[in-house]
Amino acid sequence: MSTFTKQNFIDMLRKAAEVIEKEHVALSELDAATGDGDHGVTINRTMKAVDEAVVESAALPLGELTGAVAMKVMMCDGGSTSPLLGSYFMGFGAAAAGDELDAEQTAAFFEAALAGFYDISKAELGDKTMMDALRPATETLAAKLRETGDIKASFTAAAEAAATGAEKTKEYVAKFGRARTMGERAIGHQDAGATSWKHIWAAFAEAL
């Protein structure tokens, strides 16, 4: 598989929304150990908005579709997740070269989304946040795409990197959110946000 299409993107987002719907209760339970216990609710609400926007705007060109998703996400009541994912989808729009992307363009597409996310988040690896799964997944995806040109295999590798990154958050002291007040007591608990991205990247790979 050497081409990434708008339909692939739509399928991935719809599968991610489906998976988060299934996992949102467990995500809130995970969040309750170190945070407010509502991450599952907010990420599920946000991904529902993604799914609705994709259905409503599927006929638009890829760059316009990502903008429509971003606007829908930012207008939904998703707590801090809404601006983060809104910026993520706005980032995609900056690198949507067409409705069909080759391996290099796909790498740039997802790197631009990560850059948009970072503009709002400012979190680094090891801060016990979504970034601990999102960044290694994106970097792995881009590296594999440039090395092999294989879209499917690259997303599979990215999903594995996201899962590893989420698991590693058990080792970290939190630098953001309510969990940061726990200090070393947060060690041993996996970050809910990183775990949600583990599920999202697994859904991305499955959808392909």
Wavefront OBJ file of the C-alpha trace (Angstrom):
o trace
v 0.000 0.000 0.000
v 1.855 3.091 -1.262
v -0.887 5.747 -1.374
v -2.805 7.324 1.500
v -6.226 8.608 0.468
v -8.879 10.859 1.886
v -11.081 7.791 2.297
v -8.346 6.088 4.317
v -8.293 9.133 6.601
v -12.063 9.099 6.989
v -12.084 5.379 7.760
v -9.334 5.824 10.352
v -11.108 8.632 12.166
v -14.419 6.778 12.236
v -12.721 3.641 13.573
v -10.934 5.725 16.230
v -14.239 7.236 17.375
v -15.724 3.741 17.569
v -12.832 2.426 19.657
v -12.882 5.385 22.057
v -16.608 4.863 22.545
v -15.852 1.305 23.664
v -12.941 2.300 25.894
v -14.135 5.579 27.441
v -15.325 4.125 30.749
v -11.982 2.396 31.308
v -10.183 5.615 30.359
v -12.101 7.561 33.003
v -11.313 4.891 35.583
v -7.648 5.179 34.677
v -7.821 8.963 34.923
v -9.430 8.769 38.363
v -6.173 7.439 39.833
v -4.284 10.679 39.163
v -6.730 13.214 37.706
v -10.348 14.293 37.666
v -11.654 10.975 36.402
v -13.366 12.533 33.387
v -10.892 11.938 30.576
v -12.959 9.132 29.085
v -15.997 11.378 28.960
v -14.180 14.286 27.330
v -12.202 12.271 24.781
v -15.343 10.354 23.854
v -17.301 13.573 23.389
v -14.478 14.994 21.292
v -14.189 11.914 19.097
v -17.948 11.890 18.586
v -17.555 15.423 17.242
v -14.795 14.176 14.938
v -17.061 11.416 13.646
v -19.961 13.802 13.080
v -17.749 16.265 11.216
v -16.314 13.543 9.003
v -19.799 12.362 8.038
v -21.025 15.901 7.402
v -17.975 17.018 5.408
v -16.854 13.830 3.641
v -17.363 15.371 0.204
v -14.908 18.212 0.855
v -11.274 18.058 -0.298
v -8.920 16.681 2.360
v -7.582 20.081 3.420
v -11.069 21.487 3.882
v -12.252 18.316 5.610
v -9.551 18.621 8.268
v -10.557 22.247 8.855
v -14.203 21.267 9.254
v -13.225 18.585 11.773
v -11.068 21.074 13.673
v -13.907 23.577 13.963
v -16.397 20.942 15.127
v -13.956 19.674 17.736
v -13.134 23.112 19.092
v -16.821 23.936 19.478
v -17.656 20.785 21.423
v -17.560 20.621 25.223
v -14.448 18.482 25.510
v -12.577 20.330 28.239
v -8.863 20.735 27.534
v -9.089 17.973 24.926
v -11.049 20.165 22.502
v -8.372 22.791 21.818
v -5.658 20.127 21.702
v -7.412 18.010 19.111
v -8.693 21.077 17.318
v -5.117 22.267 16.844
v -4.122 18.753 15.789
v -6.657 18.776 12.972
v -5.793 22.332 11.976
v -2.217 21.128 11.631
v -3.293 18.474 9.139
v -4.777 21.145 6.931
v -1.428 22.875 6.590
v 0.038 19.821 4.848
v -2.896 18.382 2.883
v -1.314 18.280 -0.554
v -4.336 16.608 -2.162
v -6.837 13.817 -1.687
v -4.171 11.194 -2.405
v -0.794 11.373 -0.696
v 2.395 9.447 -1.348
v 4.566 8.203 1.501
v 6.540 11.449 1.909
v 3.374 13.558 1.789
v 1.699 11.279 4.344
v 4.669 11.664 6.679
v 4.508 15.449 6.336
v 0.723 15.385 6.835
v 0.966 13.685 10.216
v 4.043 15.662 11.266
v 2.114 18.887 10.639
v -0.702 17.636 12.874
v 1.782 16.858 15.655
v 3.230 20.364 15.299
v -0.258 21.842 15.627
v -0.883 19.784 18.749
v 2.460 20.841 20.266
v 1.697 24.521 19.664
v -1.087 24.227 22.239
v 0.186 21.443 24.483
v 3.878 22.384 24.930
v 4.299 18.993 26.624
v 7.528 17.078 26.089
v 8.243 13.370 26.233
v 8.285 12.200 29.847
v 5.741 14.775 31.051
v 3.082 12.047 31.446
v 0.631 13.392 28.864
v -0.930 12.495 25.515
v 2.361 13.501 23.919
v 4.070 10.405 25.312
v 2.069 8.267 22.868
v 1.355 10.769 20.099
v 4.916 11.913 19.438
v 6.624 8.488 19.242
v 3.775 7.211 17.077
v 4.110 10.128 14.669
v 7.900 9.992 14.570
v 7.839 6.245 13.975
v 5.237 6.653 11.242
v 7.253 9.302 9.441
v 10.520 7.377 9.708
v 8.972 4.124 8.458
v 7.181 5.861 5.601
v 10.405 7.473 4.425
v 12.312 4.218 4.827
v 9.858 1.775 3.247
v 7.038 3.699 1.557
v 4.628 1.098 2.936
v 1.572 2.903 4.358
v -0.016 -0.051 6.166
v 3.196 -1.358 7.733
v 4.168 2.140 8.831
v 0.877 2.687 10.660
v 1.220 -0.705 12.328
v 4.668 0.284 13.598
v 3.297 3.649 14.739
v 0.526 1.934 16.726
v 3.135 -0.204 18.464
v 5.157 2.902 19.317
v 2.062 4.579 20.767
v 1.371 1.542 22.954
v 4.959 1.497 24.195
v 4.845 5.223 24.895
v 1.632 4.920 26.882
v 3.079 2.074 28.940
v 6.181 4.144 29.747
v 4.048 6.849 31.386
v 3.821 4.585 34.439
v 7.441 5.545 35.109
v 6.917 9.310 34.982
v 6.066 12.109 37.372
v 3.347 14.283 35.830
v 4.177 17.829 34.706
v 0.672 18.899 33.652
v -2.873 18.783 34.986
v -4.075 17.675 38.370
v -1.676 14.740 38.371
v 1.279 17.103 38.744
v 0.236 17.798 42.352
v 0.800 14.129 43.192
v 4.533 14.213 42.599
v 6.075 10.750 42.821
v 2.766 9.247 43.905
v 1.762 9.371 40.238
v 4.485 6.842 39.420
v 2.994 3.450 38.682
v -0.150 4.897 37.101
v -0.503 4.961 33.312
v -1.588 8.283 31.867
v -5.151 8.235 30.542
v -4.461 10.714 27.763
v -1.537 8.704 26.413
v -3.669 5.594 26.669
v -6.410 7.188 24.592
v -3.850 7.896 21.865
v -2.685 4.290 22.082
v -6.253 3.295 21.228
v -6.530 5.905 18.478
v -3.341 4.768 16.726
v -4.375 1.128 17.055
v -7.652 2.097 15.372
v -5.759 3.937 12.631
v -3.754 0.809 11.832
v -6.812 -1.446 12.008
v -8.809 0.761 9.646
v -6.191 0.339 6.939
l 1 2 3 4 5 6 7 8 9 10 11 12 13 14 15 16 17 18 19 20 21 22 23 24 25 26 27 28 29 30 31 32 33 34 35 36 37 38 39 40 41 42 43 44 45 46 47 48 49 50 51 52 53 54 55 56 57 58 59 60 61 62 63 64 65 66 67 68 69 70 71 72 73 74 75 76 77 78 79 80 81 82 83 84 85 86 87 88 89 90 91 92 93 94 95 96 97 98 99 100 101 102 103 104 105 106 107 108 109 110 111 112 113 114 115 116 117 118 119 120 121 122 123 124 125 126 127 128 129 130 131 132 133 134 135 136 137 138 139 140 141 142 143 144 145 146 147 148 149 150 151 152 153 154 155 156 157 158 159 160 161 162 163 164 165 166 167 168 169 170 171 172 173 174 175 176 177 178 179 180 181 182 183 184 185 186 187 188 189 190 191 192 193 194 195 196 197 198 199 200 201 202 203 204 205 206 207 208
